[in-house]
């Protein structure tokens, strides 16, 4: 196995960690701040930005939630930052950052609470010089999105409120976590509600997958390397696979997952975003509007998904990492006859000049054999006439070239090609050339939210979803969901925990004479 050697200067590495664009002074307001996401991801991400010098001097965080945490919130966030990685508690002085964290207790449907929040933010503007700039982050359950958006509008917090009429420099933006709707109709309704209050360029629909360096690197790999983009089409590529597998179960989130399922939870958002990056046409620039436009073209070019090209499954009891685990129906707060899928696989085709006729296989699942998210590009097999005169078995089984992009874990890229085995006979064997992110650039403590939070503060929507993109992916998935709802499966659960899913998932590719790549 060959390993790619990467040479990068200390100056270049330092420059890559520091944005040339510095955000304006602002306040980040996190609704649902008592949840796990704020403590484990958002606050550590903001502190990492502070460490890298990417935050403005006049900056603050306000946590908003229903629980009475005013006396303990900042200290709890400090603990989350310390446990989030990249912090040496003995050496790093967190206190200046923690001193800029405030808490506001209120119910999300409490009119007076929003009035109090508005007053607190205005007071902080005067004290800290944050100039009226706001980044509202909705880290709540989806059922609260509409109320929060509406009340922000009713209390005049959705648009910049200038201290002097001649000043028009402040901004207000809102970040909305997934899931954004549960089908096409609900996504359209939520988009309409959001756009009544916020202009589309103020809205940042976040998918933390797009904060991963390996996802962003897909565009660099394709468009900064001429040797790959020239063969990135139906003339050379046989098929594409995208797998997003987890070994964990639903982690006590029974009520949420019963409403979601694998197709809504991962396929409609994470996997479709990966698919668009792999198959989009070169944008005219890396500006948000240009990148989003190409992604939407991909979604709209996907043929309606035939129900015969869909597979669903649900895990039963099994062995994961050497330990016995319960089946999905035995999980806490899950219906004993639940039809919710924990595995989903699709075969899709993109009807355009680049990809016509190239099958794309997508699969997601929980309690799988391995935790891995990977994109596989398998090229067409070359004519083998040259190698038909074999003197031994070593000439058999010549494999196709493969590019695999590992999104997580062990982030990197591998290229598989054929090579001659040393010796007097013409023996051929596949070899892998590997590029590993951690070996090349060192292990990063970043969790993906750093880039996304920074971009939101800068107003850069490149790595966020536009409403048209959200609705386009729901338009593809909703007919599948409706068909599944009308046609329950009698043999659930149909795969054991710790395996690669139901046999019907394998059959999806075998019908085309292909097999899932071994991961």
C-alpha positions in Angstrom: 0.0 0.0 0.0 1.6 3.3 -1.1 1.2 6.4 0.9 1.1 9.9 -0.7 3.8 12.3 0.5 2.5 15.8 1.2 4.7 18.8 1.5 3.2 22.0 3.0 5.1 24.9 4.3 4.4 26.2 7.9 3.4 29.5 6.4 0.8 27.9 4.2 -0.6 25.8 7.0 -0.8 28.8 9.3 -2.6 30.8 6.5 -5.1 28.0 6.0 -6.2 28.3 9.7 -6.8 32.0 9.6 -9.4 33.6 7.4 -8.5 36.7 5.5 -12.0 37.9 6.1 -12.8 38.9 9.6 -16.4 38.9 10.8 -18.0 42.1 12.0 -18.6 42.5 15.7 -21.7 40.5 16.5 -23.8 38.5 19.0 -24.5 34.8 18.4 -27.9 33.9 19.9 -28.4 30.2 20.3 -32.0 29.0 20.8 -32.1 25.6 22.4 -28.8 26.3 24.2 -29.5 23.8 27.0 -29.2 20.9 24.4 -26.2 18.7 23.8 -25.3 20.4 20.4 -24.5 23.7 22.0 -22.2 22.3 24.7 -20.5 19.6 22.6 -20.2 21.3 19.2 -21.2 25.0 18.9 -19.3 26.5 21.9 -16.1 24.4 21.3 -16.3 25.5 17.6 -16.6 29.2 18.5 -13.7 28.9 20.9 -11.6 27.2 18.3 -12.3 30.2 16.0 -11.2 32.5 18.9 -8.0 30.5 19.3 -7.3 30.9 15.5 -7.9 34.6 15.7 -11.0 34.4 13.5 -13.5 36.1 15.9 -13.9 39.8 16.2 -12.9 41.5 19.5 -16.4 42.7 20.1 -18.2 39.4 20.2 -20.6 37.6 22.5 -22.8 34.5 22.9 -26.4 34.4 24.3 -27.9 31.1 25.1 -31.7 30.9 25.1 -33.6 28.0 26.5 -36.5 27.1 28.9 -34.5 25.7 31.8 -33.4 28.0 34.7 -29.6 27.8 33.9 -28.6 31.5 34.5 -26.2 30.7 37.3 -24.6 27.7 35.8 -24.8 28.0 32.0 -21.5 29.7 31.3 -19.6 27.2 33.5 -21.3 24.3 31.8 -20.2 25.7 28.4 -16.7 26.0 29.7 -16.7 22.3 30.6 -18.0 21.5 27.1 -15.2 23.5 25.5 -12.6 21.8 27.6 -13.9 18.3 26.7 -14.5 19.3 23.1 -10.8 18.9 22.1 -8.1 21.4 21.2 -7.9 22.9 24.7 -5.3 22.5 27.3 -7.1 23.3 30.5 -3.8 23.8 32.4 -2.5 26.3 29.9 -5.4 27.9 28.0 -7.1 30.8 29.7 -10.8 30.2 28.8 -12.1 32.9 31.1 -12.0 35.9 28.8 -14.1 33.9 26.3 -16.5 32.5 28.9 -17.0 36.0 30.3 -18.7 36.8 27.0 -21.4 34.1 27.4 -24.8 35.1 28.7 -28.1 33.2 29.2 -31.7 34.2 28.7 -34.5 32.0 30.1 -37.8 31.9 28.2 -40.3 29.6 26.5 -40.1 29.7 22.7 -43.7 30.8 22.5 -43.5 33.5 25.2 -44.1 36.9 23.7 -42.7 38.7 26.8 -39.6 36.5 26.6 -38.8 37.9 23.2 -39.3 41.4 24.4 -36.8 40.7 27.2 -34.3 39.2 24.7 -34.5 42.2 22.5 -33.7 44.4 25.5 -30.8 42.3 26.5 -29.3 42.3 23.1 -29.6 46.1 22.8 -28.0 46.5 26.3 -25.1 44.2 25.2 -24.7 46.3 22.0 -24.1 49.3 24.2 -21.7 47.5 26.5 -19.7 45.5 24.0 -19.9 47.4 20.8 -21.5 44.6 18.8 -23.2 47.2 16.5 -26.6 45.5 16.3 -25.3 42.5 14.3 -27.0 39.2 15.1 -26.6 35.6 14.2 -29.6 33.6 15.5 -29.0 29.9 15.6 -32.0 27.6 15.9 -30.7 24.5 17.7 -34.2 23.5 18.9 -36.5 20.7 17.9 -38.1 21.4 14.5 -41.5 22.0 15.9 -40.3 25.3 17.4 -38.8 26.7 14.2 -42.0 28.5 13.1 -42.7 30.1 16.5 -39.2 31.4 16.9 -39.1 32.8 13.4 -42.5 34.5 13.8 -41.7 36.1 17.1 -38.4 37.4 15.9 -40.3 39.1 13.1 -43.0 40.5 15.3 -40.5 42.0 17.7 -38.4 43.6 15.0 -35.4 41.4 15.5 -35.3 39.9 11.9 -34.0 43.1 10.3 -31.1 45.4 11.2 -32.1 48.1 13.6 -29.7 51.0 13.2 -28.8 53.5 15.9 -28.5 56.2 13.3 -30.5 56.3 10.1 -27.4 57.1 8.0 -25.7 53.9 9.1 -26.7 50.8 7.0 -23.9 48.4 8.0 -25.5 46.1 10.6 -26.9 42.7 9.7 -29.2 39.9 11.0 -28.9 36.3 9.9 -30.5 33.0 11.0 -29.0 29.5 11.0 -31.6 26.6 11.0 -30.6 23.1 11.8 -32.0 20.0 10.0 -34.4 18.4 9.6 -35.9 21.2 7.4 -39.4 19.7 6.9 -40.3 16.1 6.8 -41.6 16.0 3.2 -42.0 18.3 0.3 -45.2 19.9 1.5 -43.9 20.7 5.0 -40.6 22.0 3.6 -42.4 24.4 1.3 -44.6 25.6 4.2 -41.6 26.1 6.5 -39.7 27.9 3.7 -42.7 30.2 3.2 -42.9 31.0 6.9 -39.2 31.7 7.1 -39.2 33.9 4.0 -42.1 36.0 5.3 -39.7 37.2 8.1 -36.2 36.7 6.6 -35.0 37.4 3.1 -33.4 34.3 1.5 -29.9 35.7 1.7 -30.3 36.0 5.5 -31.2 32.3 5.9 -28.5 29.6 6.4 -29.9 26.1 6.4 -27.0 24.1 8.0 -25.8 20.6 7.3 -22.7 19.9 9.4 -21.4 17.4 6.8 -20.5 20.4 4.6 -18.2 21.7 7.3 -16.0 18.7 7.0 -12.7 19.3 5.2 -13.0 16.1 3.2 -16.4 17.2 1.8 -15.1 20.6 0.7 -12.0 18.9 -0.7 -14.2 17.1 -3.3 -14.5 20.3 -5.3 -10.8 20.9 -5.0 -9.9 17.3 -6.0 -12.2 17.6 -9.1 -11.6 21.1 -10.3 -8.0 21.8 -9.3 -6.6 18.6 -10.9 -7.0 18.4 -14.6 -6.1 14.7 -14.7 -9.3 13.8 -12.9 -11.9 16.1 -14.3 -11.2 15.0 -17.9 -12.4 11.5 -17.1 -15.2 12.5 -14.7 -18.0 11.4 -16.9 -20.1 8.6 -18.4 -17.4 7.8 -21.0 -15.0 6.5 -18.3 -17.0 6.0 -15.1 -18.9 2.7 -14.7 -20.8 3.6 -11.5 -20.7 5.7 -8.3 -21.4 4.5 -4.7 -22.0 6.6 -1.6 -22.3 4.9 1.7 -23.0 6.5 5.1 -23.0 3.8 7.7 -23.0 4.0 11.5 -22.4 1.4 14.1 -24.5 3.2 16.7 -28.3 2.8 17.2 -30.7 5.6 17.9 -29.0 6.6 21.1 -32.2 7.1 23.2 -33.9 9.2 20.5 -36.8 6.9 19.9 -39.6 9.5 19.5 -37.5 11.5 17.0 -36.3 8.6 15.0 -39.8 7.1 14.8 -40.8 10.2 12.9 -37.7 10.5 10.9 -36.1 7.2 9.7 -33.0 6.8 7.7 -34.3 8.3 4.5 -35.3 11.6 6.2 -32.5 11.7 8.7 -29.5 11.1 6.4 -30.3 10.4 2.8 -32.4 13.5 2.0 -29.7 15.9 3.3 -26.2 14.5 4.0 -26.0 12.0 1.1 -27.7 14.2 -1.4 -25.2 17.0 -0.6 -22.3 14.6 -1.2 -23.9 13.4 -4.4 -24.2 17.0 -5.7 -20.5 17.8 -5.0 -19.4 14.6 -6.8 -21.6 15.2 -9.9 -22.1 18.9 -10.3 -20.7 20.9 -13.3 -17.8 23.3 -12.6 -19.3 26.5 -11.2 -18.2 29.8 -12.7 -16.8 30.7 -9.3 -16.9 29.6 -5.7 -19.5 32.2 -4.9 -22.5 30.9 -3.1 -25.0 31.6 -5.9 -22.8 29.8 -8.5 -22.2 26.7 -6.4 -25.8 26.5 -5.3 -27.0 26.8 -8.9 -25.0 23.8 -10.1 -26.1 21.7 -7.1 -29.7 22.4 -7.9 -29.2 21.5 -11.5 -28.0 18.1 -10.4 -31.1 17.5 -8.2 -33.5 18.5 -10.9 -31.7 16.3 -13.4 -32.2 13.1 -11.3 -34.9 10.9 -12.8 -37.9 10.1 -10.6 -36.9 7.2 -8.4 -38.6 4.0 -9.3 -39.9 2.1 -6.3 -38.1 -1.1 -7.5 -34.9 0.8 -7.1 -35.4 1.4 -3.4 -34.6 -0.8 -0.4 -35.4 -0.3 3.3 -34.5 -2.3 6.3 -34.6 -2.3 10.1 -32.0 -3.8 12.4 -32.7 -6.6 14.7 -30.6 -7.9 17.6 -26.9 -8.6 16.8 -23.3 -8.1 17.7 -21.6 -4.7 17.3 -17.9 -4.2 18.3 -18.1 -7.5 20.1 -21.1 -6.6 22.3 -24.7 -7.8 22.0 -27.1 -5.1 21.2 -30.9 -4.9 21.0 -32.9 -4.6 17.9 -34.6 -1.4 16.9 -38.0 -2.5 18.1 -36.6 -3.2 21.5 -35.1 0.4 21.8 -36.6 2.8 24.3 -39.8 4.5 23.2 -40.0 2.6 19.9 -43.2 1.0 18.8 -42.9 -2.9 19.1 -44.2 -3.2 15.5 -42.5 -0.1 14.1 -42.1 0.2 10.3 -39.5 2.9 10.6 -36.5 2.1 8.4 -33.0 2.2 9.9 -31.4 1.3 6.5 -32.2 2.8 3.1 -30.6 2.2 -0.3 -31.5 3.8 -3.6 -30.4 3.5 -7.2 -30.6 6.8 -9.0 -29.6 8.2 -12.4 -28.8 11.7 -13.5 -30.2 12.6 -16.9 -27.7 15.0 -18.4 -24.8 14.8 -20.9 -22.2 14.1 -18.3 -23.9 11.3 -16.4 -26.6 9.7 -18.6 -26.6 5.9 -18.1 -24.3 5.9 -15.1 -26.0 4.2 -12.1 -25.5 5.8 -8.7 -26.0 3.7 -5.6 -26.7 5.3 -2.3 -27.1 3.6 1.1 -27.4 4.7 4.7 -27.9 2.7 7.8 -27.6 2.4 11.6 -26.1 -0.6 13.5 -24.0 -1.5 10.5 -20.8 -3.5 10.4 -18.6 -0.4 10.4 -18.8 3.4 10.9 -17.8 4.9 7.6 -18.9 7.5 5.1 -17.2 7.0 1.7 -17.7 7.9 -1.9 -16.5 5.4 -4.5 -15.9 6.2 -8.1 -15.5 3.0 -10.1 -14.1 3.4 -13.6 -14.9 1.2 -16.6 -12.8 -1.9 -17.0 -10.3 -1.6 -19.9 -10.3 -4.1 -22.8 -8.4 -7.2 -21.6 -7.4 -8.6 -25.0 -3.8 -7.9 -24.1 -3.9 -10.1 -21.1 -6.0 -13.0 -22.3 -2.9 -15.2 -23.0 -2.3 -16.2 -19.4 0.3 -18.7 -18.2 -1.1 -18.7 -14.7 -3.9 -17.7 -12.4 -2.2 -14.4 -11.5 -3.7 -12.8 -14.6 -7.2 -13.5 -13.6 -9.5 -11.1 -11.9 -8.0 -7.8 -13.2 -10.0 -5.1 -11.4 -11.3 -1.7 -12.4 -9.6 1.5 -11.3 -11.3 3.0 -8.2 -11.1 6.4 -6.5 -12.4 6.3 -3.0 -13.0 9.4 -0.9 -13.2 8.7 2.8 -15.3 11.4 4.5 -15.1 9.8 7.9 -13.3 8.4 9.8 -9.7 8.0 8.6 -10.3 10.9 6.2 -8.5 10.7 3.0 -8.5 9.6 -0.7 -7.3 6.4 -2.3 -6.6 5.5 -5.9 -6.6 1.8 -6.9 -4.8 0.7 -10.0 -3.2 -2.4 -11.4 0.5 -3.1 -11.2 2.9 -5.9 -12.2 4.1 -8.1 -9.3 7.9 -8.4 -9.3 9.0 -11.7 -10.8 9.7 -13.5 -14.1 6.0 -13.9 -15.0 3.4 -11.3 -15.9 1.5 -11.4 -12.7 -0.8 -8.4 -12.0 -2.2 -7.2 -8.7 -4.3 -4.2 -7.6 -2.5 -1.6 -5.4 -3.8 1.4 -3.5 -2.1 4.8 -3.4 -3.4 6.5 -0.2 -3.6 10.1 0.9 -4.5 10.5 4.6 -5.5 13.8 6.1 -4.1 13.3 9.6 -0.8 12.0 8.3 -0.4 14.9 5.9 -1.7 17.8 7.9 -1.9 16.6 11.5 -4.9 15.7 13.6 -7.4 18.6 13.8 -9.7 19.2 16.7 -12.2 21.0 14.4 -15.7 19.5 14.4 -16.9 21.0 11.1 -19.0 23.7 12.7 -16.1 26.1 12.8 -16.1 26.7 9.1 -19.9 26.9 8.9 -20.3 29.3 11.9 -17.6 31.5 10.5 -19.2 31.5 7.0 -22.6 32.4 8.5 -21.0 35.4 10.4 -19.4 36.4 7.1 -22.6 36.0 5.2 -21.1 33.4 2.9 -23.9 30.8 2.0 -21.8 28.6 -0.3 -21.9 25.6 2.1 -25.5 26.1 3.1 -28.7 24.9 1.4 -30.9 27.2 -0.6 -34.7 26.7 -0.3 -34.8 25.5 -4.0 -32.2 22.8 -3.2 -34.1 21.6 -0.1 -37.4 21.4 -2.0 -35.8 19.6 -5.0 -34.4 16.8 -2.8 -37.7 16.5 -0.9 -39.4 16.3 -4.3 -37.3 13.2 -5.0 -37.7 11.5 -1.6 -41.4 12.2 -0.8 -42.9 9.8 -3.4 -40.6 7.1 -2.0 -41.7 7.8 1.6 -45.4 7.8 0.5 -45.0 4.5 -1.3 -43.2 2.9 1.7 -46.0 4.2 4.1 -48.6 2.5 1.9 -46.7 -0.7 1.6 -45.4 -2.0 4.9 -42.8 -4.7 5.1 -43.9 -7.9 6.9 -40.4 -9.4 7.6 -39.0 -6.5 9.7 -36.4 -6.6 11.2 -34.6 -7.9 8.1 -30.9 -7.5 9.1 -28.9 -8.2 12.2 -27.1 -5.4 13.9 -23.4 -5.5 13.0 -24.0 -6.5 9.4 -24.1 -4.5 6.1 -27.9 -4.4 5.9 -30.6 -6.6 4.4 -29.8 -9.0 1.5 -32.2 -6.9 -0.7 -29.6 -4.1 -0.4 -27.0 -6.3 -2.0 -29.5 -7.4 -4.6 -30.0 -3.8 -5.7 -26.5 -3.8 -7.2 -26.4 -7.5 -8.1 -29.3 -7.0 -10.5 -26.9 -4.8 -12.5 -24.0 -7.2 -12.2 -22.3 -5.1 -9.6 -21.4 -5.4 -5.9 -21.0 -2.9 -3.1 -17.3 -2.1 -2.5 -15.9 -3.8 0.6 -15.3 -1.0 3.2 
